[in-house]
Amino acid sequence: MRDAVFFSSTAAVWSQSGAGHYAAANCALDALAARRQAAGLPGAALQLGPFRDVGMAALHADALAALGLGSLWPREVCLTLTLCVRG
C-alpha cells in the first residue's frame, strides 16, 4: 500500500455537546494513523473542518463562523486532496 489517508474531523478536538461518540471515532482515526507511522507504515489523518452546505455541520455554519471556524468548500477540498495524493 502506497498511502493510507484517513479523513478525520476537527470534532476530534472540539465538537458540540452530545457528539462524544463522533469525537471519539475521529480520535481513533488519528490514533490509527499515528500507530501506522510508528510501525514504519504509511498513515496520515486529515482533520477537516466543517463543509459548506453539506454534512452534519452545515446547519451550524453561522455559529461555527462566529467562533472563528470557517467552512470548507467541498469542491476545493477534493481538488486539493487529489493534488496531495498525486504528489
Secondary structure, DSSP 4 states (H G I P E B T S, - for coil): ----EEEEEGGGT---TT-HHHHHHHHHHHHHHHHHHHTT---EEEEE-PBSSSSGGGGGHHHHHHTT-PPBPHHHHHHHHHHHHH-
